[in-house]
Amino acid sequence: MSDSNYAAACGVYCGSCELLGEQCRGCGYVDGSPFWVTSVGMTVCPLHDCARNQKKLEHCGLCDELPCGVFLGMRDPSWTDEQFQESLERRQTALKRRTEVGTEQWLSEISGN
């Protein structure tokens, strides 16, 4: 069984992240407060906060406003424009699939289990 704590609200699969383990436990385990939020003056990821805390949705793919300003504005400052666009497309595709098949099936597909 796949771990739903690795299914971030934003469409990222934490289980494939190179920072999982030492720097981060996965968005579900830290309730949307991964290691990087404090470095940008936040306490929780705005995408997690919006989807899970404010709108009470499992993930952004269930929101009628996707892609919203918050989703389009969340960018790793070290990325090029091309990397950012690829990330947006990859996450939106993941969220669409997750909405279609459900989180457990999506996790099974993406994690290879």
MARPA-411177 format. One record per residue: residue number from 1; residue in one letter; x, y, z of N, C-alpha, C in turn. Coordinates in pm, 1 decimal, decimal comma. Each point is the difference from the previous one (the first is absolute). Example, Ala and Ser with C-alpha at 12.3 -4.5 7.8 and 13.67 -1.06 7.14 Angstrom:
2
<r num="1" residuo="a" n_x="1319,0" n_y="-569,0" n_z="780,0" ca_x="-89,0" ca_y="119,0" ca_z="0,0" c_x="90,0" c_y="120,0" c_z="0,0"/>
<r num="2" residuo="s" n_x="-35,0" n_y="105,0" n_z="-72,0" ca_x="82,0" ca_y="119,0" ca_z="6,0" c_x="-77,0" c_y="109,0" c_z="73,0"/>
% end
This chain:
113
<r num="1" residuo="m" n_x="83,8" n_y="-118,8" n_z="0,0" ca_x="-83,8" ca_y="118,8" ca_z="0,0" c_x="88,0" c_y="124,7" c_z="0,0"/>
<r num="2" residuo="s" n_x="-33,7" n_y="95,9" n_z="-83,1" ca_x="76,2" ca_y="123,2" ca_z="-10,1" c_x="-33,3" c_y="92,5" c_z="116,0"/>
<r num="3" residuo="d" n_x="92,6" n_y="85,9" n_z="32,4" ca_x="-14,3" ca_y="91,1" ca_z="112,4" c_x="-60,4" c_y="132,0" c_z="-46,7"/>
<r num="4" residuo="s" n_x="-123,2" n_y="28,2" n_z="38,3" ca_x="-67,9" ca_y="121,5" ca_z="-45,0" c_x="63,3" c_y="127,0" c_z="55,9"/>
<r num="5" residuo="n" n_x="84,8" n_y="-11,4" n_z="100,2" ca_x="70,8" ca_y="117,2" ca_z="51,8" c_x="103,7" c_y="51,4" c_z="-98,9"/>
<r num="6" residuo="y" n_x="29,8" n_y="-78,9" n_z="-102,9" ca_x="92,7" ca_y="42,5" ca_z="-105,1" c_x="-72,7" c_y="63,2" c_z="-118,0"/>
<r num="7" residuo="a" n_x="-132,4" n_y="8,8" n_z="7,8" ca_x="-80,7" ca_y="61,0" ca_z="-105,4" c_x="-28,4" c_y="144,2" c_z="39,7"/>
<r num="8" residuo="a" n_x="86,3" n_y="90,4" n_z="-41,3" ca_x="-14,4" ca_y="141,0" ca_z="37,5" c_x="-120,8" c_y="62,9" c_z="-69,3"/>
<r num="9" residuo="a" n_x="-57,7" n_y="98,5" n_z="63,0" ca_x="-117,5" ca_y="69,1" ca_z="-53,5" c_x="27,0" c_y="63,6" c_z="-135,5"/>
<r num="10" residuo="c" n_x="125,6" n_y="34,9" n_z="-27,3" ca_x="37,2" ca_y="72,8" ca_z="-121,6" c_x="22,7" c_y="-89,5" c_z="-121,5"/>
<r num="11" residuo="g" n_x="-2,7" n_y="-131,6" n_z="17,0" ca_x="22,4" ca_y="-90,9" ca_z="-111,8" c_x="136,3" c_y="-64,7" c_z="-1,3"/>
<r num="12" residuo="v" n_x="82,3" n_y="33,7" n_z="96,2" ca_x="133,0" ca_y="-59,9" ca_z="11,2" c_x="-12,3" c_y="-134,0" c_z="73,2"/>
<r num="13" residuo="y" n_x="77,3" n_y="-97,6" n_z="-44,2" ca_x="11,5" ca_y="-127,4" ca_z="70,6" c_x="127,4" c_y="6,6" c_z="83,4"/>
<r num="14" residuo="c" n_x="-14,8" n_y="18,1" n_z="129,5" ca_x="114,7" ca_y="16,9" ca_z="88,9" c_x="93,9" c_y="-120,9" c_z="-0,7"/>
<r num="15" residuo="g" n_x="-52,9" n_y="-116,4" n_z="-30,7" ca_x="80,3" ca_y="-120,9" ca_z="0,4" c_x="111,8" c_y="-0,9" c_z="-102,2"/>
<r num="16" residuo="s" n_x="-7,6" n_y="85,4" n_z="-100,6" ca_x="106,5" ca_y="5,3" ca_z="-100,6" c_x="94,5" c_y="117,8" c_z="21,6"/>
<r num="17" residuo="c" n_x="-18,7" n_y="73,1" n_z="106,4" ca_x="81,7" ca_y="118,6" ca_z="24,9" c_x="135,5" c_y="-38,7" c_z="58,7"/>
<r num="18" residuo="e" n_x="104,7" n_y="60,3" n_z="-53,5" ca_x="135,3" ca_y="-28,5" ca_z="49,1" c_x="22,9" c_y="51,1" c_z="142,3"/>
<r num="19" residuo="l" n_x="-85,7" n_y="87,7" n_z="48,1" ca_x="14,8" ca_y="55,7" ca_z="134,6" c_x="-80,0" c_y="-76,9" c_z="105,6"/>
<r num="20" residuo="l" n_x="-77,4" n_y="-100,0" n_z="-43,7" ca_x="-77,1" ca_y="-80,3" ca_z="93,8" c_x="95,0" c_y="-78,4" c_z="89,5"/>
<r num="21" residuo="g" n_x="-24,3" n_y="6,7" n_z="125,9" ca_x="83,7" ca_y="-70,7" ca_z="96,6" c_x="66,1" c_y="96,7" c_z="94,6"/>
<r num="22" residuo="e" n_x="121,7" n_y="41,5" n_z="-33,6" ca_x="75,7" ca_y="86,8" ca_z="88,9" c_x="-58,6" c_y="139,8" c_z="13,2"/>
<r num="23" residuo="q" n_x="-38,5" n_y="60,6" n_z="-112,3" ca_x="-50,3" ca_y="137,6" ca_z="5,0" c_x="-150,5" c_y="8,6" c_z="14,9"/>
<r num="24" residuo="c" n_x="-73,2" n_y="-98,9" n_z="-46,9" ca_x="-145,5" ca_y="7,1" ca_z="-0,1" c_x="-59,8" c_y="-139,3" c_z="17,0"/>
<r num="25" residuo="r" n_x="-111,3" n_y="-7,5" n_z="68,7" ca_x="-67,4" ca_y="-127,7" ca_z="22,2" c_x="-113,9" c_y="-23,6" c_z="-98,4"/>
<r num="26" residuo="g" n_x="-38,5" n_y="101,9" n_z="-74,6" ca_x="-115,5" ca_y="-9,0" ca_z="-89,5" c_x="-107,8" c_y="94,2" c_z="47,8"/>
<r num="27" residuo="c" n_x="-68,7" n_y="63,5" n_z="-92,8" ca_x="-95,5" ca_y="105,7" ca_z="34,7" c_x="-110,1" c_y="-44,5" c_z="96,4"/>
<r num="28" residuo="g" n_x="-49,7" n_y="-119,8" n_z="-17,5" ca_x="-104,7" ca_y="-48,7" ca_z="89,4" c_x="49,0" c_y="-19,5" c_z="142,3"/>
<r num="29" residuo="y" n_x="123,0" n_y="-42,0" n_z="13,7" ca_x="57,2" ca_y="-22,0" ca_z="132,9" c_x="29,5" c_y="130,7" c_z="73,7"/>
<r num="30" residuo="v" n_x="24,4" n_y="106,1" n_z="-75,7" ca_x="32,1" ca_y="129,3" ca_z="62,9" c_x="-114,8" c_y="99,2" c_z="-17,1"/>
<r num="31" residuo="d" n_x="-117,0" n_y="-48,7" n_z="-37,3" ca_x="-120,6" ca_y="80,5" ca_z="-14,8" c_x="24,0" c_y="125,0" c_z="-84,0"/>
<r num="32" residuo="g" n_x="66,3" n_y="-19,8" n_z="-114,0" ca_x="21,3" ca_y="109,6" ca_z="-92,9" c_x="106,9" c_y="99,6" c_z="39,8"/>
<r num="33" residuo="s" n_x="86,0" n_y="-39,4" n_z="92,3" ca_x="109,4" ca_y="89,1" ca_z="43,1" c_x="135,4" c_y="-63,9" c_z="-26,8"/>
<r num="34" residuo="p" n_x="34,9" n_y="-19,6" n_z="-127,8" ca_x="130,2" ca_y="-58,6" ca_z="-31,4" c_x="112,9" c_y="94,1" c_z="39,2"/>
<r num="35" residuo="f" n_x="119,8" n_y="-50,3" n_z="-4,4" ca_x="119,2" ca_y="72,7" ca_z="45,9" c_x="15,7" c_y="138,2" c_z="-60,6"/>
<r num="36" residuo="w" n_x="-41,2" n_y="19,9" n_z="-122,7" ca_x="27,1" ca_y="124,6" ca_z="-71,5" c_x="-87,6" c_y="116,8" c_z="42,5"/>
<r num="37" residuo="v" n_x="-113,3" n_y="-24,0" n_z="65,6" ca_x="-91,4" ca_y="111,3" ca_z="29,4" c_x="61,9" c_y="106,2" c_z="90,8"/>
<r num="38" residuo="t" n_x="78,7" n_y="-41,7" n_z="95,8" ca_x="59,9" ca_y="98,6" ca_z="90,2" c_x="102,8" c_y="86,8" c_z="-71,6"/>
<r num="39" residuo="s" n_x="64,7" n_y="-54,3" n_z="-102,9" ca_x="100,4" ca_y="77,7" ca_z="-73,1" c_x="-62,0" c_y="111,1" c_z="-84,9"/>
<r num="40" residuo="v" n_x="-130,5" n_y="-6,5" n_z="-22,3" ca_x="-68,9" ca_y="105,8" ca_z="-74,9" c_x="-99,1" c_y="75,4" c_z="89,0"/>
<r num="41" residuo="g" n_x="18,9" n_y="-11,8" n_z="129,7" ca_x="-80,0" ca_y="76,5" ca_z="95,1" c_x="-142,8" c_y="-47,6" c_z="19,8"/>
<r num="42" residuo="m" n_x="-24,1" n_y="-128,3" n_z="-19,1" ca_x="-134,1" ca_y="-56,7" ca_z="15,7" c_x="2,5" c_y="-109,7" c_z="106,1"/>
<r num="43" residuo="t" n_x="-118,0" n_y="-42,1" n_z="40,3" ca_x="-9,7" ca_y="-113,3" ca_z="92,1" c_x="-64,7" c_y="-120,9" c_z="-66,9"/>
<r num="44" residuo="v" n_x="-73,1" n_y="23,0" n_z="-109,2" ca_x="-65,5" ca_y="-107,7" ca_z="-73,5" c_x="0,7" c_y="35,7" c_z="-149,0"/>
<r num="45" residuo="c" n_x="8,1" n_y="-99,7" n_z="-83,9" ca_x="-5,0" ca_y="20,5" ca_z="-144,3" c_x="-136,1" c_y="60,6" c_z="-36,3"/>
<r num="46" residuo="p" n_x="-1,3" n_y="107,7" n_z="-76,7" ca_x="-126,7" ca_y="63,3" ca_z="-36,5" c_x="-95,0" c_y="-92,6" c_z="-76,9"/>
<r num="47" residuo="l" n_x="52,2" n_y="-91,3" n_z="-79,3" ca_x="-86,0" ca_y="-93,0" ca_z="-74,1" c_x="-67,3" c_y="-98,8" c_z="94,3"/>
<r num="48" residuo="h" n_x="76,2" n_y="-53,3" n_z="92,1" ca_x="-56,1" ca_y="-90,7" ca_z="100,6" c_x="-103,1" c_y="73,8" c_z="84,2"/>
<r num="49" residuo="d" n_x="35,6" n_y="120,0" n_z="43,0" ca_x="-89,4" ca_y="78,5" ca_z="84,5" c_x="-132,1" c_y="27,9" c_z="-70,9"/>
<r num="50" residuo="c" n_x="6,9" n_y="40,8" n_z="-124,2" ca_x="-120,3" ca_y="31,1" ca_z="-76,3" c_x="-87,3" c_y="-124,1" c_z="-19,9"/>
<r num="51" residuo="a" n_x="59,8" n_y="-105,6" n_z="-53,6" ca_x="-77,5" ca_y="-120,9" ca_z="-32,3" c_x="-49,9" c_y="-71,0" c_z="125,5"/>
<r num="52" residuo="r" n_x="90,1" n_y="-34,9" n_z="86,7" ca_x="-36,8" ca_y="-84,6" ca_z="113,9" c_x="-60,5" c_y="76,2" c_z="116,8"/>
<r num="53" residuo="n" n_x="60,4" n_y="111,6" n_z="36,7" ca_x="-46,0" ca_y="71,0" ca_z="119,4" c_x="-118,0" c_y="92,8" c_z="-26,7"/>
<r num="54" residuo="q" n_x="6,7" n_y="76,0" n_z="-108,6" ca_x="-106,7" ca_y="96,1" ca_z="-26,9" c_x="-118,6" c_y="-61,4" c_z="-74,3"/>
<r num="55" residuo="k" n_x="27,6" n_y="-71,5" n_z="-108,6" ca_x="-108,4" ca_y="-54,6" ca_z="-82,1" c_x="-40,7" c_y="-141,6" c_z="38,9"/>
<r num="56" residuo="k" n_x="76,9" n_y="-61,8" n_z="89,6" ca_x="-28,1" ca_y="-136,1" ca_z="48,3" c_x="-5,1" c_y="-102,0" c_z="-113,2"/>
<r num="57" residuo="l" n_x="90,6" n_y="17,0" n_z="-97,4" ca_x="12,4" ca_y="-92,3" ca_z="-112,3" c_x="122,4" c_y="-87,3" c_z="20,7"/>
<r num="58" residuo="e" n_x="-2,9" n_y="-119,0" n_z="-53,4" ca_x="115,5" ca_y="-89,1" ca_z="11,7" c_x="119,6" c_y="52,6" c_z="-78,7"/>
<r num="59" residuo="h" n_x="-27,6" n_y="60,6" n_z="-116,1" ca_x="108,3" ca_y="51,4" ca_z="-84,1" c_x="-53,2" c_y="105,7" c_z="-95,4"/>
<r num="60" residuo="c" n_x="90,9" n_y="73,4" n_z="-61,1" ca_x="-34,3" ca_y="110,6" ca_z="-90,0" c_x="-80,0" c_y="-44,4" c_z="-121,8"/>
<r num="61" residuo="g" n_x="14,9" n_y="-124,2" n_z="-41,3" ca_x="-72,5" ca_y="-50,3" ca_z="-116,2" c_x="-150,1" c_y="-3,5" c_z="19,2"/>
<r num="62" residuo="l" n_x="-45,2" n_y="4,8" n_z="123,8" ca_x="-142,9" ca_y="-1,0" ca_z="29,5" c_x="-59,2" c_y="140,9" c_z="5,3"/>
<r num="63" residuo="c" n_x="82,4" n_y="98,6" n_z="-23,4" ca_x="-42,5" ca_y="139,7" ca_z="5,6" c_x="-40,0" c_y="49,3" c_z="-139,0"/>
<r num="64" residuo="d" n_x="-113,9" n_y="65,4" n_z="-7,6" ca_x="-48,8" ca_y="53,8" ca_z="-127,3" c_x="87,3" c_y="113,1" c_z="-52,6"/>
<r num="65" residuo="e" n_x="83,2" n_y="58,2" n_z="83,9" ca_x="81,4" ca_y="114,0" ca_z="-39,7" c_x="138,9" c_y="-37,6" c_z="-52,3"/>
<r num="66" residuo="l" n_x="34,1" n_y="-128,0" n_z="-2,0" ca_x="131,7" ca_y="-42,7" ca_z="-47,9" c_x="13,6" c_y="26,5" c_z="-149,2"/>
<r num="67" residuo="p" n_x="105,2" n_y="62,5" n_z="-45,3" ca_x="111,7" ca_y="55,4" ca_z="75,2" c_x="-29,8" c_y="143,7" c_z="44,9"/>
<r num="68" residuo="c" n_x="8,0" n_y="22,9" n_z="126,5" ca_x="-28,9" ca_y="131,6" ca_z="57,8" c_x="128,9" c_y="81,3" c_z="15,5"/>
<r num="69" residuo="g" n_x="-13,2" n_y="119,0" n_z="49,6" ca_x="115,2" ca_y="86,4" ca_z="19,7" c_x="100,6" c_y="-57,3" c_z="96,9"/>
<r num="70" residuo="v" n_x="-48,3" n_y="-65,3" n_z="104,2" ca_x="91,0" ca_y="-59,9" ca_z="97,9" c_x="80,2" c_y="-111,5" c_z="-66,4"/>
<r num="71" residuo="f" n_x="-67,3" n_y="-85,7" n_z="-74,3" ca_x="65,4" ca_y="-111,5" ca_z="-68,6" c_x="102,7" c_y="51,4" c_z="-100,4"/>
<r num="72" residuo="l" n_x="-39,1" n_y="99,8" n_z="-77,2" ca_x="88,6" ca_y="54,5" ca_z="-102,6" c_x="112,8" c_y="84,9" c_z="57,7"/>
<r num="73" residuo="g" n_x="-16,7" n_y="44,6" n_z="123,2" ca_x="99,8" ca_y="85,5" ca_z="62,4" c_x="104,5" c_y="-72,1" c_z="82,1"/>
<r num="74" residuo="m" n_x="-22,7" n_y="-127,2" n_z="29,8" ca_x="95,6" ca_y="-76,5" ca_z="81,0" c_x="113,4" c_y="-49,0" c_z="-88,0"/>
<r num="75" residuo="r" n_x="115,4" n_y="60,8" n_z="19,0" ca_x="114,1" ca_y="-29,7" ca_z="-86,2" c_x="128,4" c_y="-7,7" c_z="81,2"/>
<r num="76" residuo="d" n_x="76,2" n_y="-103,5" n_z="-25,8" ca_x="133,4" ca_y="-10,5" ca_z="58,1" c_x="84,1" c_y="108,2" c_z="-66,8"/>
<r num="77" residuo="p" n_x="55,4" n_y="92,9" n_z="78,1" ca_x="74,4" ca_y="111,2" ca_z="-60,2" c_x="125,4" c_y="-42,4" c_z="-76,4"/>
<r num="78" residuo="s" n_x="46,2" n_y="-121,5" n_z="20,5" ca_x="120,1" ca_y="-46,0" ca_z="-70,5" c_x="-31,9" c_y="-55,4" c_z="-139,1"/>
<r num="79" residuo="w" n_x="-128,7" n_y="-17,3" n_z="-32,8" ca_x="-38,5" ca_y="-57,7" ca_z="-127,8" c_x="1,7" c_y="101,5" c_z="-113,6"/>
<r num="80" residuo="t" n_x="29,2" n_y="-50,4" n_z="-118,4" ca_x="-14,6" ca_y="80,0" ca_z="-121,2" c_x="-148,8" c_y="5,4" c_z="-35,0"/>
<r num="81" residuo="d" n_x="-35,8" n_y="87,9" n_z="-92,2" ca_x="-138,9" ca_y="7,5" ca_z="-44,9" c_x="-44,8" c_y="-134,7" c_z="-57,4"/>
<r num="82" residuo="e" n_x="89,3" n_y="-65,0" n_z="-73,4" ca_x="-32,5" ca_y="-129,1" ca_z="-59,9" c_x="-25,2" c_y="-106,6" c_z="107,5"/>
<r num="83" residuo="q" n_x="84,0" n_y="-4,5" n_z="101,1" ca_x="-19,4" ca_y="-96,2" ca_z="109,2" c_x="-131,5" c_y="25,4" c_z="73,0"/>
<r num="84" residuo="f" n_x="-31,7" n_y="126,9" n_z="20,4" ca_x="-124,3" ca_y="34,7" ca_z="67,5" c_x="-120,8" c_y="-43,8" c_z="-82,7"/>
<r num="85" residuo="q" n_x="1,6" n_y="26,6" n_z="-130,0" ca_x="-110,7" ca_y="-41,1" ca_z="-87,3" c_x="-16,9" c_y="-151,5" c_z="0,6"/>
<r num="86" residuo="e" n_x="111,7" n_y="-72,3" n_z="-5,2" ca_x="-4,8" ca_y="-146,3" ca_z="4,5" c_x="-61,1" c_y="-48,0" c_z="130,5"/>
<r num="87" residuo="s" n_x="36,3" n_y="65,1" n_z="109,4" ca_x="-54,7" ca_y="-35,5" ca_z="130,6" c_x="-150,7" c_y="24,0" c_z="5,0"/>
<r num="88" residuo="l" n_x="-43,6" n_y="113,9" n_z="-50,8" ca_x="-143,5" ca_y="30,3" ca_z="-2,3" c_x="-76,4" c_y="-104,7" c_z="-79,4"/>
<r num="89" residuo="e" n_x="50,4" n_y="-33,3" n_z="-117,3" ca_x="-65,8" ca_y="-98,7" ca_z="-85,7" c_x="-1,7" c_y="-137,9" c_z="65,1"/>
<r num="90" residuo="r" n_x="112,3" n_y="-40,7" n_z="57,3" ca_x="10,6" ca_y="-130,7" ca_z="64,6" c_x="-97,6" c_y="-10,6" c_z="118,3"/>
<r num="91" residuo="r" n_x="-6,2" n_y="104,8" n_z="81,0" ca_x="-89,3" ca_y="-2,7" ca_z="117,2" c_x="-147,2" c_y="2,8" c_z="-40,7"/>
<r num="92" residuo="q" n_x="-33,6" n_y="78,7" n_z="-102,7" ca_x="-139,3" ca_y="4,4" ca_z="-44,4" c_x="-42,6" c_y="-134,1" c_z="-59,6"/>
<r num="93" residuo="t" n_x="89,4" n_y="-63,4" n_z="-75,3" ca_x="-29,3" ca_y="-132,2" ca_z="-55,8" c_x="-19,1" c_y="-101,5" c_z="113,0"/>
<r num="94" residuo="a" n_x="86,9" n_y="6,0" n_z="100,1" ca_x="-11,4" ca_y="-91,2" ca_z="114,5" c_x="-130,8" c_y="21,8" c_z="74,8"/>
<r num="95" residuo="l" n_x="-36,2" n_y="125,1" n_z="20,5" ca_x="-124,1" ca_y="30,7" ca_z="72,5" c_x="-123,0" c_y="-44,3" c_z="-78,5"/>
<r num="96" residuo="k" n_x="4,1" n_y="15,2" n_z="-130,9" ca_x="-111,6" ca_y="-44,9" ca_z="-83,5" c_x="-15,4" c_y="-151,7" c_z="12,2"/>
<r num="97" residuo="r" n_x="111,2" n_y="-71,8" n_z="-11,0" ca_x="-4,4" ca_y="-146,3" ca_z="10,6" c_x="-46,7" c_y="-42,7" c_z="138,8"/>
<r num="98" residuo="r" n_x="51,3" n_y="65,3" n_z="101,2" ca_x="-38,0" ca_y="-31,9" ca_z="138,7" c_x="-149,3" c_y="21,7" c_z="21,6"/>
<r num="99" residuo="t" n_x="-54,7" n_y="104,5" n_z="-60,5" ca_x="-143,1" ca_y="26,8" ca_z="9,7" c_x="-79,8" c_y="-109,1" c_z="-70,6"/>
<r num="100" residuo="e" n_x="49,4" n_y="-45,8" n_z="-114,6" ca_x="-68,9" ca_y="-102,3" ca_z="-78,6" c_x="-4,4" c_y="-135,5" c_z="69,2"/>
<r num="101" residuo="v" n_x="112,8" n_y="-42,3" n_z="58,3" ca_x="9,6" ca_y="-137,0" ca_z="51,9" c_x="2,6" c_y="-10,0" c_z="152,4"/>
<r num="102" residuo="g" n_x="14,4" n_y="110,7" n_z="67,8" ca_x="9,2" ca_y="-1,3" ca_z="146,5" c_x="145,5" c_y="-8,5" c_z="45,0"/>
<r num="103" residuo="t" n_x="22,9" n_y="42,9" n_z="121,0" ca_x="136,3" ca_y="9,6" ca_z="51,1" c_x="69,0" c_y="-135,1" c_z="12,1"/>
<r num="104" residuo="e" n_x="-68,4" n_y="-100,8" n_z="50,3" ca_x="64,8" ca_y="-131,0" ca_z="16,5" c_x="46,5" c_y="-57,3" c_z="-133,6"/>
<r num="105" residuo="q" n_x="-85,9" n_y="4,8" n_z="-101,3" ca_x="37,8" ca_y="-51,4" ca_z="-132,1" c_x="112,5" c_y="84,0" c_z="-58,9"/>
<r num="106" residuo="w" n_x="-9,1" n_y="133,6" n_z="13,2" ca_x="104,7" ca_y="88,9" ca_z="-50,6" c_x="133,7" c_y="-30,8" c_z="65,5"/>
<r num="107" residuo="l" n_x="-1,2" n_y="-17,8" n_z="130,9" ca_x="123,7" ca_y="-34,8" ca_z="70,8" c_x="55,7" c_y="-132,6" c_z="-48,5"/>
<r num="108" residuo="s" n_x="-86,2" n_y="-95,6" n_z="-23,3" ca_x="43,9" ca_y="-128,8" ca_z="-49,6" c_x="64,8" c_y="14,1" c_z="-137,3"/>
<r num="109" residuo="e" n_x="-60,4" n_y="78,5" n_z="-86,0" ca_x="54,7" ca_y="21,6" ca_z="-133,8" c_x="133,3" c_y="74,2" c_z="4,5"/>
<r num="110" residuo="i" n_x="5,5" n_y="105,8" n_z="76,0" ca_x="118,3" ca_y="86,5" ca_z="-0,5" c_x="118,3" c_y="-61,0" c_z="75,6"/>
<r num="111" residuo="s" n_x="-29,5" n_y="-81,2" n_z="100,4" ca_x="107,2" ca_y="-58,3" ca_z="79,5" c_x="44,5" c_y="-136,3" c_z="-52,5"/>
<r num="112" residuo="g" n_x="-75,6" n_y="-53,8" n_z="-96,2" ca_x="35,2" ca_y="-128,0" ca_z="-57,6" c_x="-39,1" c_y="-118,5" c_z="86,3"/>
<r num="113" residuo="n" n_x="-89,3" n_y="22,3" n_z="95,7" ca_x="-47,1" ca_y="-109,8" ca_z="87,4" c_x="-128,5" c_y="-59,1" c_z="-51,1"/>
% end
